[in-house]
Amino acid sequence: MITPKQRAELKALANPLEPVFQVGKGGVNDAQIAQIDDYLRVHELVKIKVLDNSLYTAKEAAAEIAERISAEVVQVIGSKAILYKRNEKEPVIRLRNK
């Protein structure tokens, strides 16, 4: 679980990022989940865009993806969501403890 201060730090880091993955009318599938998990293993932070034709809202898609890969939803704004998953072996992002 990340603290509110850590969440704010992650939001600041994610602000300049462009969405790397899109959730469309096909929804969230296993292949996409695996790709997002692999991406998070390397980068720890990802921005996802949910397209207008998707059956999911950004909040629903983010929650499902986060649950399936044990990630944390940092923020959902409009059609974009930010997910964070710490790499225990080789952390890329150093968050303050408190």
Helices and strands as residue ranges (DSSP letters): H 4-14, E 21-23, H 30-43, E 45-50, H 58-69, E 72-77, E 80-84
